[in-house]
């Protein structure tokens, strides 16, 4: 046996290694058999790749909503069939899946819980032929034909939370750190307006490459030297965990508050109890919300999934609202025609995990919760009721 | 001196030393055996989960070290026996095989622990005054441990009998076999040492990063960069690779921002592949 390495170079090694890693995120597709009379919903959620940890709860919540709708006769008398499709790969892959769902499956409607780059690819592919409901927290301003957004906007997250920190905590200086893609940039552009309105100033703003193996020692050292009152975080997933652990590891958590705009239950588990002091999150839903509506929702979720139920969070439950709003929208419009659906969407009321919600300008006004982290739990310190989306579509 | 500059300087030393340890297991498996171990990151991930299990069982943190060594040596031996043994002369086949292995290991981790983030408490929390600036104790300790691990390995590889047998095997397997060295067994042992080193690196970084099935992807590419830039089969190659990749990334991230640091790493890797494909320290 020989351990020789003749016949290949480092050049080819790197190329093949990169190709191997790229293949690692290739999507897996589900091919359900066609059946007549079903109302088919293409459900785009991350099933592969690093965001796939949000997949199980999204799928479970969507299935729960579909069960409930089907028990009451489905949509226009047709039972819902969910076609869960991977949106965890590159946007172009999701676009290809959408084409297949439209041509082969004749999907009646799309629901998406994924990043904004994928949304833009799907909007360009679906072209408003069927309704497309985009559910997660996002940067606002999505107004394409026959597209409906349910998620938290900067006006709902950043405006009230920065106002509160400026008032209650006398915050004056802010440092912005985010991943380098559309959501953090647009959210921070809005946040800077609200910071200026509150009389504060921005002492630093930086972005780290999205999807790269980031480390944060240098960033945290810079923040330590800038000494802001608040760090506004628009990092997502592993970057968010990594930054917060490094931040607390350097001992900055004692003196500097952190306000994160995509900090949900999974991410907080990763941040961990010893790194979550003085950390705030502003979202439209926390799983420990004690309201009657959420208690009822959680009981149904638990009954369906038992002890193995995936951790609930604002992203997962947005898919529940996605299916519920699809039901109301198509029922009210008596079909999936773009113009009729757009007209029907104004003032449309539908159920969510935390109670009824109403659509205005194809966005959703909602109650927002500002929570201070206590260990790995969210402790709501302030509720802002009926916060406008601030990005209502004109028509 | 300005505490900002001092802290950033320690950050550079930290980045270099942690990268050397993270790449060490791959340096053994790829550098000595020529196996393109794409699953290197997954062995780091397994080490990190061993740290998580240790903590969640309430055992002292150091228990994670023997636990990881046990898990990674059993797993490494099984993988070598079932898969790698048949592929030593076929580097591209090792790449495809270990890529499949990496998917499998990720799915196994997901089956055991779920897809979500886990966090491991830092065993030595807090900061300490060092060179006039507050720096996290655990990170300072990691610098020391990294240097110790690399030095021990250098001395062992250079001085021990097994080290000289491995050198003989790497330089000329047929001749080594003719001299009565069981190349098959030695290669298997070398592979296991590589997987154990990866697992050990995982235990070291676990308290600093999110522990999740995908975490290995963060380390495998950078480890390959270190070896490409530094050169295969020598400790000086590993160290110079870690200094160049980790150092450039950290210095440029400190002076400008993280995006430029990452960009610099990619440019460096491309330049080396283009102009100096055998790396800084090319083996004779």
Interface residues (C-beta under 8 A of the other chain):
Chain A: X1 X2 X3 X4 X5 X7 X8 X9 X10 X11 X13 X14 X16 X17 X18 X20 X21 X23 X24 X49 X50 X52 X53 X55 X56 X180 X206 X207 X208 X209 X212 X213 X214 X215 X216 X217 X218 X219 X221 X222 X224 X225 X238 X241 X242 X245 X246 X249 X250 X251 X266 X267 X269 X270 X271 X272 X273 X274 X275 X310 X311
Chain B: X3 X4 X7 X8 X11 X14 X15 X32 X33 X34 X36 X38 X88 X89 X91 X92 X95 X96 X99 X102 X103 X114 X115 X116 X117 X118 X119 X120 X121 X122 X125 X126 X127 X134 X135 X136 X138 X139 X169 X170 X173 X174 X177 X183 X184 X187 X208 X209 X210 X211 X212 X214 X215 X217 X218 X219 X220 X221 X222 X224 X228 X232 X250 X253 X254 X257 X258 X259 X261 X262 X263 X269 X272 X273 X277 X278 X279
